[in-house]
């Protein structure tokens, strides 16, 4: 079952990175493999979203309930779709160089074919996704203002 944990210090304010991650309806604009995103409902502390991801010949849609703990954490609760389970947590902590971002994802597809297909590209897919968020921060907020972007620690496990 693919899982990935990563920590990075980004030279932006925690609220800026939080807002990028919470802006789910914009994911198709910058996230690889995210082909559509629809927000079903949204409050200040929660949203329900349908996302469609596509890679190669595969295209899958799923629904998640996302808890928004303003500026400190975003937790994705899987509701329905092609997964047996999906766990995704983002944490945002102020740091002297900007924001310490902790990202964790763990999932398993119901289909063995899908699981085998993602297993082949999972590491690269996560790296591209993290890079896409960093690029999105630069596109939205401009070059880092607090200091340089610094990779503190990253780890991929399978």
C-alpha contacts under 8 A as a table, 3 or more apart, distances in Angstrom:
res1	aa1	res2	aa2	distance
1	X	106	X	7.18
1	X	107	X	6.24
1	X	108	X	5.45
1	X	115	X	7.81
1	X	119	X	7.95
1	X	158	X	5.75
2	X	106	X	5.93
2	X	107	X	6.15
2	X	108	X	7.02
2	X	119	X	6.66
2	X	122	X	6.97
2	X	157	X	6.70
2	X	158	X	4.61
3	X	104	X	7.44
3	X	105	X	5.45
3	X	106	X	4.13
3	X	107	X	6.64
3	X	156	X	6.52
3	X	157	X	5.42
3	X	158	X	5.62
4	X	103	X	7.82
4	X	104	X	5.66
4	X	105	X	5.36
4	X	106	X	6.52
4	X	126	X	7.70
4	X	155	X	6.31
4	X	156	X	4.42
4	X	157	X	5.63
4	X	158	X	7.72
5	X	102	X	7.38
5	X	103	X	5.63
5	X	104	X	4.42
5	X	105	X	6.63
5	X	154	X	6.50
5	X	155	X	5.40
5	X	156	X	6.03
5	X	157	X	7.75
6	X	102	X	5.75
6	X	103	X	5.21
6	X	104	X	6.55
6	X	153	X	6.18
6	X	154	X	4.14
6	X	155	X	5.52
6	X	156	X	7.59
7	X	100	X	6.81
7	X	101	X	5.56
7	X	102	X	4.46
7	X	103	X	6.39
7	X	151	X	7.36
7	X	152	X	6.08
7	X	153	X	5.12
7	X	154	X	5.64
8	X	100	X	5.65
8	X	101	X	5.26
8	X	102	X	6.67
8	X	150	X	6.54
8	X	151	X	4.85
8	X	152	X	4.99
8	X	153	X	6.23
8	X	154	X	7.42
9	X	95	X	7.50
9	X	97	X	6.96
9	X	98	X	6.62
9	X	99	X	5.43
9	X	100	X	4.33
9	X	101	X	6.08
9	X	149	X	6.45
9	X	150	X	5.46
9	X	151	X	6.15
9	X	152	X	6.25
10	X	97	X	7.22
10	X	98	X	5.69
10	X	99	X	5.28
10	X	100	X	6.41
10	X	101	X	7.16
10	X	134	X	8.00
10	X	144	X	7.93
10	X	148	X	7.50
10	X	149	X	4.94
10	X	150	X	6.38
10	X	151	X	7.98
11	X	97	X	5.74
11	X	98	X	4.37
11	X	99	X	6.38
11	X	144	X	5.12
11	X	145	X	6.36
11	X	146	X	4.99
11	X	147	X	5.38
11	X	148	X	5.88
11	X	149	X	5.36
11	X	150	X	7.92
12	X	16	X	6.49
12	X	17	X	6.94
12	X	98	X	4.92
12	X	99	X	6.00
12	X	144	X	6.13
12	X	145	X	6.79
12	X	146	X	6.35
13	X	16	X	5.29
13	X	17	X	6.72
13	X	94	X	7.18
13	X	98	X	5.40
13	X	99	X	5.69
14	X	17	X	5.34
14	X	18	X	5.97
14	X	71	X	5.97
14	X	72	X	7.36
14	X	92	X	5.58
14	X	93	X	6.38
14	X	94	X	6.00
14	X	98	X	7.12
14	X	99	X	5.08
14	X	100	X	7.78
15	X	18	X	4.94
15	X	19	X	5.99
15	X	70	X	7.85
15	X	71	X	4.89
16	X	19	X	5.21
16	X	20	X	6.42
16	X	137	X	7.85
17	X	20	X	5.08
17	X	21	X	6.36
17	X	92	X	7.64
17	X	99	X	7.91
17	X	137	X	7.09
18	X	21	X	5.30
18	X	22	X	6.04
18	X	70	X	7.56
18	X	71	X	5.41
18	X	72	X	7.37
18	X	73	X	7.63
18	X	74	X	7.75
18	X	92	X	6.91
19	X	22	X	5.00
19	X	23	X	6.02
19	X	71	X	7.75
20	X	23	X	5.31
20	X	24	X	7.99
20	X	133	X	7.57
20	X	136	X	7.73
20	X	137	X	7.19
21	X	24	X	6.61
21	X	74	X	7.96
21	X	133	X	7.85
22	X	68	X	7.41
22	X	74	X	7.47
23	X	26	X	5.82
23	X	27	X	7.29
24	X	27	X	5.37
24	X	37	X	6.75
24	X	39	X	7.58
24	X	49	X	7.64
25	X	28	X	7.36
25	X	36	X	7.97
25	X	37	X	5.13
25	X	38	X	5.97
25	X	39	X	6.41
26	X	29	X	5.54
26	X	30	X	7.38
26	X	37	X	7.38
27	X	30	X	5.67
27	X	31	X	5.36
27	X	34	X	6.45
27	X	36	X	7.59
27	X	37	X	6.77
28	X	31	X	5.67
28	X	32	X	7.59
28	X	33	X	7.87
28	X	34	X	4.98
28	X	35	X	5.24
28	X	36	X	5.48
28	X	37	X	6.66
30	X	132	X	6.26
30	X	133	X	7.77
30	X	136	X	6.94
31	X	34	X	5.60
31	X	129	X	6.09
31	X	132	X	5.89
31	X	133	X	7.58
32	X	125	X	7.89
32	X	128	X	7.09
32	X	129	X	6.51
32	X	132	X	7.58
33	X	53	X	5.13
33	X	54	X	4.98
33	X	55	X	5.83
34	X	37	X	7.57
34	X	51	X	7.17
34	X	52	X	5.95
34	X	53	X	4.46
34	X	54	X	6.46
35	X	51	X	7.69
35	X	52	X	5.55
35	X	53	X	5.50
35	X	54	X	6.44
36	X	51	X	5.68
36	X	52	X	5.13
36	X	53	X	7.24
37	X	49	X	6.81
37	X	50	X	5.67
37	X	51	X	4.47
37	X	52	X	6.50
38	X	49	X	5.56
38	X	50	X	5.15
38	X	51	X	6.51
39	X	42	X	7.06
39	X	47	X	7.03
39	X	48	X	5.96
39	X	49	X	4.40
39	X	50	X	6.45
40	X	47	X	7.43
40	X	48	X	5.41
40	X	49	X	5.55
40	X	50	X	7.24
41	X	47	X	5.47
41	X	48	X	5.31
41	X	49	X	7.32
42	X	45	X	7.86
42	X	46	X	5.83
42	X	47	X	4.18
42	X	48	X	6.55
43	X	46	X	5.24
43	X	47	X	6.19
44	X	68	X	7.25
45	X	67	X	5.89
45	X	68	X	4.64
45	X	69	X	6.30
45	X	70	X	7.29
46	X	65	X	7.03
46	X	66	X	5.47
46	X	67	X	4.57
46	X	68	X	5.41
47	X	65	X	5.82
47	X	66	X	5.17
47	X	67	X	6.76
47	X	68	X	7.78
48	X	63	X	7.09
48	X	64	X	5.71
48	X	65	X	4.44
48	X	66	X	6.11
49	X	63	X	5.61
49	X	64	X	5.49
49	X	65	X	6.56
49	X	66	X	7.70
50	X	61	X	6.79
50	X	62	X	5.60
50	X	63	X	4.43
50	X	64	X	6.60
51	X	61	X	5.49
51	X	62	X	5.56
51	X	63	X	6.45
52	X	59	X	6.82
52	X	60	X	5.49
52	X	61	X	4.10
52	X	62	X	6.51
53	X	59	X	5.67
53	X	60	X	5.49
53	X	61	X	6.37
54	X	57	X	7.49
54	X	58	X	5.45
54	X	59	X	4.13
54	X	60	X	6.37
55	X	58	X	5.34
55	X	59	X	6.56
58	X	114	X	7.77
60	X	81	X	7.65
60	X	82	X	6.80
61	X	81	X	6.10
61	X	82	X	7.27
62	X	78	X	7.92
62	X	79	X	7.58
62	X	80	X	5.63
62	X	81	X	4.19
62	X	82	X	6.68
63	X	78	X	6.43
63	X	79	X	5.42
63	X	80	X	5.26
63	X	81	X	6.39
64	X	76	X	6.31
64	X	77	X	5.49
64	X	78	X	4.51
64	X	79	X	5.15
64	X	80	X	7.18
65	X	76	X	6.00
65	X	77	X	5.03
65	X	78	X	6.37
65	X	79	X	6.68
66	X	74	X	6.82
66	X	75	X	5.66
66	X	76	X	4.51
66	X	77	X	5.96
67	X	74	X	5.67
67	X	75	X	5.15
67	X	76	X	6.46
67	X	77	X	7.74
68	X	73	X	6.46
68	X	74	X	4.93
68	X	75	X	6.89
69	X	72	X	5.79
69	X	73	X	5.06
69	X	74	X	6.03
70	X	73	X	6.77
71	X	92	X	6.51
72	X	91	X	5.69
72	X	92	X	4.72
72	X	93	X	6.32
73	X	89	X	7.25
73	X	90	X	5.50
73	X	91	X	4.37
73	X	92	X	5.94
74	X	89	X	5.84
74	X	90	X	5.06
74	X	91	X	6.55
75	X	88	X	6.00
75	X	89	X	4.58
75	X	90	X	6.41
76	X	86	X	7.99
76	X	87	X	6.49
76	X	88	X	5.13
76	X	89	X	6.27
77	X	86	X	7.23
77	X	87	X	6.66
77	X	88	X	7.43
78	X	85	X	6.74
78	X	86	X	5.59
78	X	87	X	7.14
80	X	83	X	7.46
82	X	109	X	5.78
82	X	110	X	5.84
82	X	111	X	7.38
83	X	86	X	6.55
83	X	107	X	6.98
83	X	108	X	5.58
83	X	109	X	4.03
83	X	110	X	5.15
83	X	111	X	7.98
84	X	107	X	7.39
84	X	108	X	5.46
84	X	109	X	5.43
84	X	110	X	5.06
85	X	107	X	5.39
85	X	108	X	5.69
85	X	109	X	7.29
86	X	105	X	7.38
86	X	106	X	5.84
86	X	107	X	4.24
86	X	108	X	6.73
87	X	104	X	7.67
87	X	105	X	5.55
87	X	106	X	5.10
87	X	107	X	6.15
88	X	103	X	7.58
88	X	104	X	5.51
88	X	105	X	4.40
88	X	106	X	6.55
89	X	102	X	7.86
89	X	103	X	5.92
89	X	104	X	5.22
89	X	105	X	6.65
90	X	101	X	6.98
90	X	102	X	5.61
90	X	103	X	4.71
90	X	104	X	6.56
91	X	100	X	7.85
91	X	101	X	5.66
91	X	102	X	4.95
91	X	103	X	6.63
92	X	99	X	6.26
92	X	100	X	5.75
92	X	101	X	4.88
92	X	102	X	6.63
93	X	99	X	5.51
93	X	100	X	5.01
93	X	101	X	6.61
94	X	98	X	6.10
94	X	99	X	4.72
94	X	100	X	6.23
95	X	98	X	4.94
95	X	99	X	5.03
95	X	100	X	5.92
96	X	99	X	7.79
97	X	146	X	5.88
97	X	147	X	5.79
97	X	148	X	7.65
98	X	146	X	5.89
98	X	147	X	7.42
108	X	115	X	6.66
109	X	112	X	6.97
109	X	114	X	6.35
109	X	115	X	5.36
110	X	114	X	7.86
110	X	115	X	7.60
111	X	114	X	5.30
111	X	115	X	6.19
112	X	115	X	4.92
112	X	116	X	6.02
113	X	116	X	5.21
113	X	117	X	6.18
114	X	117	X	5.01
114	X	118	X	6.15
115	X	118	X	5.38
115	X	119	X	6.01
116	X	119	X	5.06
116	X	120	X	6.65
117	X	120	X	5.60
117	X	121	X	7.16
118	X	121	X	5.32
118	X	122	X	5.36
119	X	122	X	5.22
120	X	123	X	7.98
121	X	124	X	5.53
121	X	125	X	5.94
122	X	125	X	4.97
122	X	126	X	6.18
123	X	126	X	5.38
123	X	127	X	6.33
123	X	156	X	6.91
124	X	127	X	5.08
124	X	128	X	6.12
125	X	128	X	5.15
125	X	129	X	6.12
126	X	129	X	4.94
126	X	130	X	6.15
127	X	130	X	5.27
127	X	131	X	6.11
128	X	131	X	5.04
128	X	132	X	5.99
129	X	132	X	4.98
129	X	133	X	6.50
130	X	133	X	5.30
130	X	134	X	6.45
131	X	134	X	5.07
131	X	135	X	6.10
132	X	135	X	5.08
132	X	136	X	5.97
133	X	136	X	4.89
133	X	137	X	6.19
134	X	137	X	5.13
134	X	138	X	6.52
135	X	138	X	5.10
135	X	139	X	6.15
136	X	139	X	4.93
136	X	140	X	6.00
137	X	140	X	5.24
137	X	141	X	5.61
137	X	142	X	7.11
138	X	141	X	5.34
138	X	142	X	4.51
138	X	143	X	5.25
138	X	144	X	6.96
139	X	142	X	5.67
141	X	144	X	7.82
144	X	147	X	6.28
144	X	148	X	6.50
144	X	149	X	7.16
151	X	154	X	7.50
